[in-house]
Amino acid sequence: MSANARVFLAHLNGLGVFDPMGDHMGKVRDATVVLRSGANAPRLTGLVIEVPPRRRIFVPMTKITAIDSGQIIVTGMVNLRRFEQRRNETLVTAELLDRSVTLIGSNERVTIEDVGVEQSRNREWLVDKLFVRKAPTGFRRRSEKIIVDWNSVTGLSLPNHDQPAEQLLATMDSLRAADVAAMLHELPPKRRLEIARELDDQRLADVLEELPDQDQIEILETLEAERAADVLEEMDPDDAADLISELPPERAEALLGRMEPDEADDIRRLLTYDDFSAGGMMTSEPIVMAPDETVADALARIRNPELSPALASQVYVCRTPTETPTGKYLGVCHFQRLLREPPSSLVSSIIDTTIEPMRPDTPLSDLTRSFATYNLVALPVVDESGSLVGAVTFDDLVDHMLPEGWRENA
């Protein structure tokens, strides 16, 4: 799915949805867009997928890696909780198609038959074209159908008073999560919560990871339980564990109970470690490859734009299972080495076994020494049985080395 490929959403209805292994998950039944104010194009936030037995779930666009050859490929864990439409969402098939709008200039009424979206430079999917049908004129004449720009009609923008946070949200679209977090931190609490509620789950998760602890708790506590659990699932497990550890025990357990079991288990495991140990700092979702996978497979995994540079710097080769805790840890493959090898080579033939893995209870001082001595970007964390349980990245290390409250003073 190229960055500039336009997709017409009505054409997606009924398409099969598959996981990365090629297993059929379900079919597309609708798509959700968020209408925005002024000159800000509506944003496509995700697809509504029907999975057996006739359950409709929501898959955010950040989880969709390909729309090609009449099928859709989804990556990563998908939340199987039943889809519930949110206040600021509009269903394309159910609510936009067949809607009557007015062409600007001619004041002619037309009917929307399809909605075209295109991916922007910051990887958001925005509505840019409409396929519309004009009213028939004369005796037995067919209706004329044309493609127009989304902003050449009235009816697809919200008036500013309908969504008071929208103008500020529009200015945040092109900002990094850390910059959005800095802006939110400076806002009055009421305004901060208003903005946070309008962010989609993935964006809010990214921003929460960059906010001071008190702001994180304040926002999470105001979200309804289902949405709070969804946002925690989108966060990196180590950051989600840090946030949950700050909540009252009964609230923390209630949210963990609403999360997908695999996601909740990862967080519970991280909560057992000391904050300033390798186990407390690590992410439980590094890139793990089986020995019989190829260099091409590894390069495809590290191309994922959602990965931080530190996590994409190397892959960890382990016996199956390849979900943490894995089978026996064998070694790492650095991305520079991957670039130099034939795509058909097995990752097991180029692993580096010279990097000594850390134990989960390794203290911060020992981790810092290893990173500095060997100029590392990430370190594997292995338990007493030899299974990989996670990886500590340089950014996690720096975060724990900075003084408490450094985000408030940034």
C-alpha positions as a Markdown table, in Angstrom:
| # | Residue | x | y | z |
|---|---|---|---|---|
| 1 | Met | 0.0 | 0.0 | 0.0 |
| 2 | Ser | 2.0 | 3.0 | -1.2 |
| 3 | Ala | 1.9 | 6.2 | 0.7 |
| 4 | Asn | 0.2 | 8.1 | -2.2 |
| 5 | Ala | -2.3 | 5.4 | -3.2 |
| 6 | Arg | -5.9 | 6.7 | -3.0 |
| 7 | Val | -8.4 | 4.2 | -1.6 |
| 8 | Phe | -12.2 | 4.5 | -2.1 |
| 9 | Leu | -13.8 | 3.2 | 1.1 |
| 10 | Ala | -17.1 | 1.8 | -0.4 |
| 11 | His | -14.9 | -0.6 | -2.4 |
| 12 | Leu | -13.5 | -2.1 | 0.8 |
| 13 | Asn | -16.8 | -3.4 | 2.0 |
| 14 | Gly | -16.8 | -7.2 | 2.0 |
| 15 | Leu | -13.1 | -7.5 | 1.4 |
| 16 | Gly | -11.3 | -10.2 | 3.4 |
| 17 | Val | -9.0 | -9.3 | 6.3 |
| 18 | Phe | -6.0 | -11.4 | 7.0 |
| 19 | Asp | -3.2 | -11.6 | 9.6 |
| 20 | Pro | 0.5 | -11.5 | 8.6 |
| 21 | Met | 0.5 | -15.3 | 8.4 |
| 22 | Gly | -2.3 | -15.3 | 5.8 |
| 23 | Asp | -5.0 | -16.6 | 8.1 |
| 24 | His | -8.5 | -15.2 | 7.4 |
| 25 | Met | -9.8 | -13.0 | 10.2 |
| 26 | Gly | -13.0 | -11.6 | 8.9 |
| 27 | Lys | -14.5 | -9.0 | 6.4 |
| 28 | Val | -14.7 | -5.3 | 6.2 |
| 29 | Arg | -18.1 | -3.9 | 7.0 |
| 30 | Asp | -17.5 | -0.1 | 7.4 |
| 31 | Ala | -15.0 | 2.6 | 8.1 |
| 32 | Thr | -14.9 | 5.4 | 10.7 |
| 33 | Val | -13.9 | 9.0 | 10.0 |
| 34 | Val | -13.7 | 12.0 | 12.2 |
| 35 | Leu | -15.2 | 15.2 | 10.8 |
| 36 | Arg | -13.2 | 18.3 | 11.7 |
| 37 | Ser | -13.7 | 22.1 | 11.6 |
| 38 | Gly | -12.7 | 24.6 | 8.9 |
| 39 | Ala | -10.2 | 23.5 | 6.2 |
| 40 | Asn | -9.1 | 20.4 | 8.1 |
| 41 | Ala | -10.0 | 17.3 | 6.0 |
| 42 | Pro | -11.9 | 14.5 | 7.7 |
| 43 | Arg | -9.6 | 11.8 | 9.1 |
| 44 | Leu | -10.0 | 8.1 | 8.6 |
| 45 | Thr | -9.4 | 6.4 | 11.9 |
| 46 | Gly | -10.0 | 2.7 | 11.2 |
| 47 | Leu | -12.1 | -0.1 | 9.8 |
| 48 | Val | -15.0 | -2.0 | 11.3 |
| 49 | Ile | -14.3 | -5.7 | 10.7 |
| 50 | Glu | -16.8 | -8.5 | 11.2 |
| 51 | Val | -15.2 | -11.6 | 12.7 |
| 52 | Pro | -16.8 | -14.9 | 13.6 |
| 53 | Pro | -19.4 | -15.3 | 15.0 |
| 54 | Arg | -20.9 | -12.1 | 13.5 |
| 55 | Arg | -19.0 | -9.8 | 16.0 |
| 56 | Arg | -18.0 | -6.4 | 14.7 |
| 57 | Ile | -14.6 | -5.1 | 16.0 |
| 58 | Phe | -12.6 | -1.9 | 15.4 |
| 59 | Val | -9.1 | -2.1 | 13.7 |
| 60 | Pro | -7.2 | 1.3 | 13.8 |
| 61 | Met | -5.4 | 2.3 | 10.6 |
| 62 | Thr | -2.1 | 2.0 | 12.5 |
| 63 | Lys | -2.7 | -1.7 | 12.5 |
| 64 | Ile | -3.3 | -2.0 | 8.8 |
| 65 | Thr | -0.2 | -2.6 | 6.7 |
| 66 | Ala | -1.6 | -3.4 | 3.2 |
| 67 | Ile | -4.7 | -2.9 | 1.1 |
| 68 | Asp | -3.8 | -4.9 | -2.0 |
| 69 | Ser | -5.1 | -7.5 | -4.4 |
| 70 | Gly | -8.6 | -7.4 | -3.0 |
| 71 | Gln | -7.5 | -8.0 | 0.6 |
| 72 | Ile | -6.4 | -6.2 | 3.7 |
| 73 | Ile | -3.5 | -7.2 | 5.9 |
| 74 | Val | -3.5 | -6.5 | 9.6 |
| 75 | Thr | -0.4 | -6.6 | 11.8 |
| 76 | Gly | 0.1 | -7.1 | 15.5 |
| 77 | Met | -2.5 | -7.9 | 18.2 |
| 78 | Val | -6.1 | -6.9 | 17.4 |
| 79 | Asn | -8.6 | -6.0 | 20.1 |
| 80 | Leu | -11.6 | -8.4 | 19.7 |
| 81 | Arg | -13.8 | -6.2 | 21.9 |
| 82 | Arg | -17.2 | -5.4 | 20.3 |
| 83 | Phe | -17.1 | -2.2 | 18.3 |
| 84 | Glu | -18.9 | 0.8 | 19.8 |
| 85 | Gln | -19.1 | 4.0 | 17.9 |
| 86 | Arg | -17.8 | 7.0 | 19.7 |
| 87 | Arg | -19.3 | 10.5 | 19.9 |
| 88 | Asn | -16.9 | 12.1 | 17.4 |
| 89 | Glu | -16.9 | 9.2 | 14.9 |
| 90 | Thr | -18.9 | 9.0 | 11.6 |
| 91 | Leu | -19.5 | 5.7 | 9.9 |
| 92 | Val | -18.8 | 6.0 | 6.2 |
| 93 | Thr | -21.2 | 3.3 | 4.8 |
| 94 | Ala | -23.9 | 3.8 | 7.4 |
| 95 | Glu | -23.9 | 7.6 | 7.6 |
| 96 | Leu | -21.9 | 9.3 | 4.8 |
| 97 | Leu | -22.9 | 7.3 | 1.7 |
| 98 | Asp | -26.2 | 8.6 | 0.2 |
| 99 | Arg | -25.8 | 11.8 | 2.2 |
| 100 | Ser | -26.9 | 14.9 | 0.3 |
| 101 | Val | -24.4 | 17.7 | 0.2 |
| 102 | Thr | -24.2 | 21.0 | -1.8 |
| 103 | Leu | -21.5 | 21.9 | -4.4 |
| 104 | Ile | -19.9 | 25.2 | -3.5 |
| 105 | Gly | -20.3 | 27.7 | -6.3 |
| 106 | Ser | -23.2 | 26.2 | -8.1 |
| 107 | Asn | -25.3 | 25.4 | -5.0 |
| 108 | Glu | -26.2 | 22.1 | -6.7 |
| 109 | Arg | -27.3 | 19.3 | -4.5 |
| 110 | Val | -25.4 | 16.0 | -5.0 |
| 111 | Thr | -25.4 | 12.6 | -3.3 |
| 112 | Ile | -22.2 | 11.0 | -1.9 |
| 113 | Glu | -21.6 | 7.5 | -3.4 |
| 114 | Asp | -18.0 | 6.9 | -2.3 |
| 115 | Val | -15.3 | 8.5 | -0.2 |
| 116 | Gly | -11.7 | 8.6 | -1.3 |
| 117 | Val | -8.8 | 8.7 | 1.2 |
| 118 | Glu | -5.1 | 9.2 | 0.8 |
| 119 | Gln | -2.2 | 8.9 | 3.3 |
| 120 | Ser | -0.5 | 12.2 | 4.3 |
| 121 | Arg | 3.2 | 12.7 | 5.0 |
| 122 | Asn | 2.6 | 12.2 | 8.7 |
| 123 | Arg | 1.0 | 8.8 | 7.9 |
| 124 | Glu | -2.6 | 9.9 | 8.6 |
| 125 | Trp | -5.3 | 8.8 | 6.3 |
| 126 | Leu | -7.4 | 11.9 | 5.2 |
| 127 | Val | -10.5 | 12.2 | 3.0 |
| 128 | Asp | -9.4 | 14.1 | -0.2 |
| 129 | Lys | -12.0 | 13.1 | -2.8 |
| 130 | Leu | -15.7 | 12.4 | -3.1 |
| 131 | Phe | -17.5 | 10.4 | -5.8 |
| 132 | Val | -20.9 | 12.1 | -6.1 |
| 133 | Arg | -24.1 | 11.7 | -8.1 |
| 134 | Lys | -25.9 | 14.7 | -9.5 |
| 135 | Ala | -29.7 | 14.8 | -9.6 |
| 136 | Pro | -31.1 | 13.7 | -13.0 |
| 137 | Thr | -32.3 | 16.5 | -15.3 |
| 138 | Gly | -34.7 | 16.3 | -18.2 |
| 139 | Phe | -36.7 | 13.3 | -19.3 |
| 140 | Arg | -35.2 | 9.9 | -18.5 |
| 141 | Arg | -31.7 | 11.2 | -18.3 |
| 142 | Arg | -29.1 | 9.3 | -16.4 |
| 143 | Ser | -27.6 | 10.9 | -13.3 |
| 144 | Glu | -24.1 | 12.3 | -13.9 |
| 145 | Lys | -21.4 | 11.1 | -11.6 |
| 146 | Ile | -18.2 | 13.0 | -10.9 |
| 147 | Ile | -15.3 | 13.1 | -8.5 |
| 148 | Val | -14.8 | 16.3 | -6.6 |
| 149 | Asp | -12.5 | 17.5 | -3.9 |
| 150 | Trp | -13.8 | 17.0 | -0.4 |
| 151 | Asn | -13.7 | 20.7 | 0.4 |
| 152 | Ser | -15.8 | 21.6 | -2.7 |
| 153 | Val | -19.0 | 20.7 | -0.9 |
| 154 | Thr | -20.6 | 21.9 | 2.2 |
| 155 | Gly | -21.6 | 19.4 | 4.9 |
| 156 | Leu | -18.3 | 17.6 | 5.7 |
| 157 | Ser | -16.9 | 20.2 | 8.1 |
| 158 | Leu | -18.0 | 20.9 | 11.6 |
| 159 | Pro | -18.7 | 24.4 | 12.7 |
| 160 | Asn | -16.2 | 25.5 | 15.3 |
| 161 | His | -18.7 | 25.6 | 18.1 |
| 162 | Asp | -19.6 | 21.9 | 17.6 |
| 163 | Gln | -16.1 | 20.7 | 18.7 |
| 164 | Pro | -14.2 | 23.4 | 20.6 |
| 165 | Ala | -11.1 | 21.4 | 20.8 |
| 166 | Glu | -10.8 | 20.8 | 17.0 |
| 167 | Gln | -8.9 | 23.9 | 16.0 |
| 168 | Leu | -6.2 | 23.2 | 18.6 |
| 169 | Leu | -6.2 | 19.5 | 17.6 |
| 170 | Ala | -5.6 | 20.6 | 13.9 |
| 171 | Thr | -2.4 | 22.4 | 14.9 |
| 172 | Met | -1.2 | 19.3 | 16.6 |
| 173 | Asp | -1.6 | 17.0 | 13.6 |
| 174 | Ser | 2.0 | 17.5 | 12.4 |
| 175 | Leu | 3.7 | 17.6 | 15.8 |
| 176 | Arg | 5.6 | 14.7 | 17.5 |
| 177 | Ala | 4.0 | 13.1 | 20.5 |
| 178 | Ala | 6.5 | 14.8 | 22.9 |
| 179 | Asp | 5.6 | 18.2 | 21.5 |
| 180 | Val | 1.9 | 17.5 | 21.8 |
| 181 | Ala | 2.5 | 16.4 | 25.4 |
| 182 | Ala | 4.4 | 19.6 | 26.2 |
| 183 | Met | 1.4 | 21.7 | 24.8 |
| 184 | Leu | -1.1 | 19.7 | 26.8 |
| 185 | His | 0.9 | 20.0 | 30.0 |
| 186 | Glu | 0.7 | 23.8 | 29.7 |
| 187 | Leu | -3.1 | 23.9 | 29.3 |
| 188 | Pro | -5.6 | 24.3 | 32.1 |
| 189 | Pro | -6.8 | 20.9 | 33.3 |
| 190 | Lys | -10.3 | 21.2 | 31.8 |
| 191 | Arg | -8.9 | 22.1 | 28.4 |
| 192 | Arg | -6.2 | 19.4 | 28.6 |
| 193 | Leu | -8.9 | 16.7 | 29.3 |
| 194 | Glu | -11.1 | 18.0 | 26.4 |
| 195 | Ile | -8.2 | 17.7 | 24.0 |
| 196 | Ala | -7.1 | 14.3 | 25.3 |
| 197 | Arg | -10.7 | 12.9 | 24.8 |
| 198 | Glu | -10.7 | 13.9 | 21.1 |
| 199 | Leu | -7.4 | 12.1 | 20.3 |
| 200 | Asp | -7.7 | 8.7 | 18.8 |
| 201 | Asp | -6.4 | 5.7 | 20.9 |
| 202 | Gln | -3.0 | 5.4 | 19.3 |
| 203 | Arg | -2.3 | 9.1 | 19.3 |
| 204 | Leu | -3.4 | 9.4 | 22.9 |
| 205 | Ala | -1.3 | 6.4 | 23.9 |
| 206 | Asp | 1.8 | 8.0 | 22.3 |
| 207 | Val | 1.1 | 11.3 | 24.0 |
| 208 | Leu | 0.5 | 9.7 | 27.4 |
| 209 | Glu | 3.9 | 8.1 | 27.3 |
| 210 | Glu | 5.5 | 11.6 | 27.1 |
| 211 | Leu | 3.4 | 13.3 | 29.8 |
| 212 | Pro | 4.4 | 13.7 | 33.5 |
| 213 | Asp | 3.0 | 11.0 | 35.8 |
| 214 | Gln | 0.3 | 13.3 | 37.3 |
| 215 | Asp | -1.0 | 14.3 | 33.9 |
| 216 | Gln | -1.1 | 10.7 | 32.8 |
| 217 | Ile | -3.2 | 9.6 | 35.8 |
| 218 | Glu | -5.5 | 12.6 | 35.5 |
| 219 | Ile | -6.3 | 11.8 | 31.9 |
| 220 | Leu | -6.6 | 8.1 | 32.4 |
| 221 | Glu | -8.9 | 8.5 | 35.4 |
| 222 | Thr | -11.4 | 10.6 | 33.4 |
| 223 | Leu | -11.7 | 8.1 | 30.5 |
| 224 | Glu | -14.5 | 5.5 | 30.6 |
| 225 | Ala | -13.1 | 2.1 | 31.6 |
| 226 | Glu | -13.4 | 0.5 | 28.2 |
| 227 | Arg | -11.5 | 3.3 | 26.4 |
| 228 | Ala | -8.9 | 3.5 | 29.2 |
| 229 | Ala | -8.2 | -0.2 | 28.6 |
| 230 | Asp | -8.0 | 0.3 | 24.8 |
| 231 | Val | -5.5 | 3.2 | 25.3 |
| 232 | Leu | -3.3 | 1.1 | 27.7 |
| 233 | Glu | -3.2 | -1.7 | 25.0 |
| 234 | Glu | -1.8 | 0.8 | 22.5 |
| 235 | Met | 1.0 | 2.0 | 24.8 |
| 236 | Asp | 4.3 | 0.3 | 25.0 |
| 237 | Pro | 4.0 | -2.4 | 27.7 |
| 238 | Asp | 6.7 | -0.9 | 29.9 |
| 239 | Asp | 5.1 | 2.6 | 29.8 |
| 240 | Ala | 1.6 | 1.1 | 30.5 |
| 241 | Ala | 3.0 | -0.9 | 33.4 |
| 242 | Asp | 4.6 | 2.3 | 34.9 |
| 243 | Leu | 1.2 | 4.1 | 34.5 |
| 244 | Ile | -0.8 | 1.3 | 36.0 |
| 245 | Ser | 1.5 | 1.0 | 39.0 |
| 246 | Glu | 0.6 | 4.6 | 39.9 |
| 247 | Leu | -3.2 | 3.8 | 40.0 |
| 248 | Pro | -5.1 | 2.6 | 43.1 |
| 249 | Pro | -4.9 | -1.2 | 43.1 |
| 250 | Glu | -8.6 | -1.7 | 42.5 |
| 251 | Arg | -8.7 | 0.6 | 39.5 |
| 252 | Ala | -5.5 | -1.0 | 38.1 |
| 253 | Glu | -6.9 | -4.5 | 38.4 |
| 254 | Ala | -10.2 | -3.4 | 36.9 |
| 255 | Leu | -8.4 | -2.0 | 33.8 |
| 256 | Leu | -6.2 | -5.1 | 33.5 |
| 257 | Gly | -9.3 | -7.2 | 33.6 |
| 258 | Arg | -10.8 | -5.3 | 30.6 |
| 259 | Met | -7.6 | -5.6 | 28.5 |
| 260 | Glu | -6.9 | -8.5 | 26.1 |
| 261 | Pro | -5.4 | -11.3 | 28.2 |
| 262 | Asp | -2.0 | -11.4 | 26.3 |
| 263 | Glu | -1.6 | -7.6 | 26.8 |
| 264 | Ala | -2.6 | -7.8 | 30.4 |
| 265 | Asp | -0.2 | -10.7 | 31.1 |
| 266 | Asp | 2.7 | -8.7 | 29.7 |
| 267 | Ile | 2.0 | -5.8 | 32.0 |
| 268 | Arg | 1.5 | -8.0 | 35.1 |
| 269 | Arg | 4.8 | -9.6 | 34.4 |
| 270 | Leu | 6.5 | -6.2 | 34.2 |
| 271 | Leu | 4.9 | -5.1 | 37.4 |
| 272 | Thr | 6.8 | -7.8 | 39.3 |
| 273 | Tyr | 10.2 | -6.2 | 38.6 |
| 274 | Asp | 11.8 | -3.3 | 40.4 |
| 275 | Asp | 11.4 | 0.0 | 38.5 |
| 276 | Phe | 15.2 | 0.5 | 38.2 |
| 277 | Ser | 16.1 | -3.0 | 37.1 |
| 278 | Ala | 16.4 | -4.4 | 33.6 |
| 279 | Gly | 13.0 | -6.1 | 34.0 |
| 280 | Gly | 11.4 | -2.8 | 35.1 |
| 281 | Met | 12.8 | -0.8 | 32.2 |
| 282 | Met | 12.5 | -3.3 | 29.4 |
| 283 | Thr | 9.8 | -3.6 | 26.7 |
| 284 | Ser | 8.3 | -7.0 | 26.4 |
| 285 | Glu | 7.7 | -6.6 | 22.6 |
| 286 | Pro | 11.1 | -6.5 | 20.8 |
| 287 | Ile | 11.4 | -8.0 | 17.3 |
| 288 | Val | 11.8 | -11.7 | 17.8 |
| 289 | Met | 12.7 | -14.0 | 14.9 |
| 290 | Ala | 12.8 | -17.8 | 14.6 |
| 291 | Pro | 16.2 | -19.3 | 13.4 |
| 292 | Asp | 14.7 | -20.5 | 10.1 |
| 293 | Glu | 13.4 | -17.0 | 9.1 |
| 294 | Thr | 15.3 | -15.0 | 6.5 |
| 295 | Val | 17.1 | -11.7 | 6.3 |
| 296 | Ala | 14.2 | -10.5 | 4.0 |
| 297 | Asp | 11.8 | -11.4 | 6.8 |
| 298 | Ala | 13.8 | -9.4 | 9.4 |
| 299 | Leu | 14.1 | -6.4 | 7.1 |
| 300 | Ala | 10.4 | -6.4 | 6.6 |
| 301 | Arg | 9.9 | -6.4 | 10.4 |
| 302 | Ile | 12.2 | -3.5 | 11.1 |
| 303 | Arg | 10.6 | -1.3 | 8.4 |
| 304 | Asn | 7.5 | -1.0 | 10.6 |
| 305 | Pro | 7.2 | 2.8 | 11.0 |
| 306 | Glu | 5.6 | 2.3 | 14.5 |
| 307 | Leu | 8.9 | 1.0 | 15.9 |
| 308 | Ser | 11.3 | 3.3 | 17.6 |
| 309 | Pro | 14.8 | 3.5 | 16.1 |
| 310 | Ala | 16.2 | 1.7 | 19.1 |
| 311 | Leu | 13.8 | -1.2 | 18.8 |
| 312 | Ala | 14.4 | -1.4 | 15.0 |
| 313 | Ser | 18.2 | -1.5 | 15.5 |
| 314 | Gln | 18.3 | -5.2 | 15.9 |
| 315 | Val | 16.3 | -8.4 | 16.0 |
| 316 | Tyr | 16.5 | -11.2 | 18.6 |
| 317 | Val | 16.8 | -14.7 | 17.4 |
| 318 | Cys | 15.1 | -17.3 | 19.6 |
| 319 | Arg | 13.6 | -20.8 | 19.5 |
| 320 | Thr | 9.9 | -21.0 | 19.3 |
| 321 | Pro | 7.7 | -19.6 | 20.7 |
| 322 | Thr | 8.7 | -16.2 | 19.5 |
| 323 | Glu | 6.3 | -14.3 | 21.9 |
| 324 | Thr | 8.0 | -13.3 | 25.1 |
| 325 | Pro | 8.9 | -15.3 | 27.2 |
| 326 | Thr | 10.3 | -17.1 | 24.2 |
| 327 | Gly | 12.1 | -20.3 | 23.6 |
| 328 | Lys | 15.9 | -20.4 | 24.1 |
| 329 | Tyr | 17.6 | -17.1 | 23.3 |
| 330 | Leu | 20.3 | -17.6 | 20.6 |
| 331 | Gly | 21.6 | -14.1 | 19.8 |
| 332 | Val | 20.9 | -10.8 | 18.0 |
| 333 | Cys | 21.1 | -9.6 | 14.4 |
| 334 | His | 22.1 | -6.0 | 13.9 |
| 335 | Phe | 20.3 | -4.1 | 11.1 |
| 336 | Gln | 23.6 | -3.0 | 9.5 |
| 337 | Arg | 24.6 | -6.6 | 9.1 |
| 338 | Leu | 21.1 | -7.5 | 7.7 |
| 339 | Leu | 21.6 | -4.8 | 5.0 |
| 340 | Arg | 24.9 | -6.5 | 3.9 |
| 341 | Glu | 23.6 | -10.0 | 3.6 |
| 342 | Pro | 21.6 | -11.7 | 0.8 |
| 343 | Pro | 17.8 | -11.5 | 1.5 |
| 344 | Ser | 17.6 | -15.3 | 1.3 |
| 345 | Ser | 20.1 | -15.9 | 4.1 |
| 346 | Leu | 18.8 | -17.3 | 7.4 |
| 347 | Val | 19.1 | -15.0 | 10.4 |
| 348 | Ser | 20.6 | -17.9 | 12.4 |
| 349 | Ser | 23.6 | -17.7 | 10.1 |
| 350 | Ile | 24.5 | -14.1 | 11.1 |
| 351 | Ile | 23.6 | -13.8 | 14.7 |
| 352 | Asp | 26.0 | -12.0 | 17.1 |
| 353 | Thr | 26.6 | -14.0 | 20.3 |
| 354 | Thr | 29.1 | -11.6 | 21.8 |
| 355 | Ile | 26.5 | -9.3 | 23.5 |
| 356 | Glu | 25.9 | -10.7 | 27.0 |
| 357 | Pro | 22.2 | -10.6 | 27.8 |
| 358 | Met | 21.0 | -9.1 | 31.1 |
| 359 | Arg | 19.0 | -10.7 | 33.8 |
| 360 | Pro | 15.7 | -9.1 | 34.8 |
| 361 | Asp | 17.1 | -8.1 | 38.2 |
| 362 | Thr | 20.2 | -6.3 | 36.7 |
| 363 | Pro | 20.4 | -2.9 | 38.4 |
| 364 | Leu | 20.5 | 0.4 | 36.5 |
| 365 | Ser | 24.2 | 1.0 | 37.3 |
| 366 | Asp | 25.2 | -2.3 | 35.6 |
| 367 | Leu | 23.0 | -1.6 | 32.6 |
| 368 | Thr | 24.5 | 1.9 | 32.2 |
| 369 | Arg | 28.0 | 0.4 | 32.3 |
| 370 | Ser | 27.3 | -2.1 | 29.6 |
| 371 | Phe | 25.7 | 0.4 | 27.3 |
| 372 | Ala | 28.6 | 2.8 | 27.7 |
| 373 | Thr | 31.3 | 0.2 | 27.4 |
| 374 | Tyr | 30.1 | -1.4 | 24.2 |
| 375 | Asn | 28.3 | 1.6 | 22.6 |
| 376 | Leu | 25.0 | -0.3 | 22.5 |
| 377 | Val | 21.5 | 0.9 | 21.5 |
| 378 | Ala | 19.6 | -2.0 | 23.0 |
| 379 | Leu | 20.3 | -5.1 | 25.2 |
| 380 | Pro | 18.4 | -8.4 | 25.5 |
| 381 | Val | 16.9 | -9.4 | 28.8 |
| 382 | Val | 16.9 | -13.2 | 29.5 |
| 383 | Asp | 15.5 | -15.1 | 32.4 |
| 384 | Glu | 17.1 | -18.0 | 34.4 |
| 385 | Ser | 15.8 | -20.5 | 31.9 |
| 386 | Gly | 17.4 | -18.8 | 28.9 |
| 387 | Ser | 14.2 | -17.4 | 27.5 |
| 388 | Leu | 14.1 | -13.8 | 26.1 |
| 389 | Val | 11.6 | -11.8 | 28.2 |
| 390 | Gly | 12.3 | -8.4 | 26.7 |
| 391 | Ala | 14.9 | -5.7 | 25.7 |
| 392 | Val | 16.1 | -2.6 | 27.3 |
| 393 | Thr | 16.6 | 0.3 | 24.8 |
| 394 | Phe | 18.9 | 3.3 | 25.2 |
| 395 | Asp | 15.9 | 5.7 | 25.4 |
| 396 | Asp | 14.5 | 3.6 | 28.3 |
| 397 | Leu | 17.8 | 3.9 | 30.1 |
| 398 | Val | 18.1 | 7.6 | 29.7 |
| 399 | Asp | 14.5 | 8.1 | 30.9 |
| 400 | His | 15.4 | 6.3 | 34.2 |
| 401 | Met | 18.7 | 8.2 | 34.5 |
| 402 | Leu | 17.2 | 11.7 | 34.4 |
| 403 | Pro | 16.0 | 13.3 | 37.7 |
| 404 | Glu | 12.5 | 12.7 | 38.8 |
| 405 | Gly | 10.0 | 15.2 | 37.4 |
| 406 | Trp | 12.3 | 16.1 | 34.4 |
| 407 | Arg | 9.2 | 16.2 | 32.1 |
| 408 | Glu | 7.7 | 19.0 | 34.1 |
| 409 | Asn | 10.8 | 21.1 | 33.7 |
| 410 | Ala | 11.5 | 20.3 | 30.0 |
